[in-house]
Amino acid sequence: MTYHPSPIIFGQPWFDHEEEELLVQTLRSGWIGQGPLVQRFEEELAQYLGSPHVVATSSCTASLHLALVAMGVGPGDEVITTPFTFVATVNAIEHAGATPVLVDIDRDTFSISAESIEGALTSRTRAVVPVHFAGRAAGLSEIYRLAEEHDLVVVEDAAHALGAVHDGARVGNAQNPRSLTCFSFYPNKNLATAEGGAISLADPETAQRLKSLRLHGLDGDAWARYRTRTFQPTLATYPGFKYNFTDLQASIALGQLHKLEGFLAGREFLADCYDELISDLPGVRIVDRGRPTMNHRHALHLYQVIIEGPTGRRDQVLDELRGQNIGAAVHYVGVNQHPYYQEKLPGDFPNSDWATDALLTLPLHLHMSRRSVERVASGLISALERTRT
């Protein structure tokens, strides 16, 4: 009989009594849609980030789309972004009616640089969407300098980066009026609400516009109507979207936010365990996360290694790990390699293509222990030996 050890899954959220109690209270209250808990979560997340405003949404994808639309990005405009991202980043640009323009990533940070962006600027460029990949902040200072010079909007895709620090401030600090930062609360993210997202920003008028756009473009919401005895019709001021957050989601999000710093510390501990166990392995390199300081912090949404060797070896290592019930994964297949975008967005992206073939993501979540990490490391050693050429 073949022994199959219990699976170590790629990602799993951590919940406790705080989420459970607030969720039950919300269910018993009878008000489960967008209401007071959404507002409370927006205020507490804004305080955590140091941002003037936060608008909660149904997903990071919705956030990216809303941010572009709210800033007037649309048909005829070009938006520069990375090919090495989840496809939702580029899909959002498409949904806004703008034209995505891909520029290759840096091999060390896996993000686009101000230099690569500058080389792609045209008279039609309206916005830039940098991605804080895996939890490491992109080089924002130079990107914002470029945005000021060329009057560009910057929509940061921070789906991986809640808790990351850049230049001494949390990603999403949003003190620049050109800045809108989009977060994800998908189940495997640092803060998980099953589905959900948020936008942090500085400008109060844009924040109000986002709140209207997320709910059909209406000038009010059901909770506002509920709180008054006076009839208040809600009228559409724009053909908006159904992208709102709910109190059910916020009841989970609040408990998650209160524990977020502990979550980040736990992820850092597990990453340090990985570093200790695999840093000297031949055929594998740990992706540089930068040294943590008061000015820099990797959010560690993903723990990744580079598998060295011929094309295809990473996939072989992945198959070996999966065969051991270890939930390793790939982040990502470059957008330029997806069937829809292959012909639509032609170009040479050698660094993105290399990362597509070489990067391997190892499991990282708070239900793991050092023993779990040791099992993954042992599995990786075995997989490397079995795929050696």
Secondary structure, 3 states (H helix, E strand, C coil): CCCCCCCECCCCCCCCHHHHHHHHHHHHHCCCCCCHHHHHHHHHHHHHHCCCEEEEECCHHHHHHHHHHHCCCCCCCEEEECCCCCCHHHHHHHHCCCEEEECCCCCCCCCCCHHHHHHHCCCCEEEEECECHHHCCCCHHHHHHHHHHHCCEEEEECCCCCCCEECCEECCCCCCCCEEEEEECCCCCCCCCCCCEEEEECCHHHHHHHHHHCECCECCCHHHHHCCCCCCCCCECCCCCECECCHHHHHHHHHHHHCHHHHHHHHHHHHHHHHHHHCCCCCEEECCCCCCCCCEECCCCCEEEEECCCCCHHHHHHHHHHHCCECCECCCCCHHHCHHHHCCCCCCCHHHHHHHHHEEEECCCCCCCHHHHHHHHHHHHHHHHHCCC
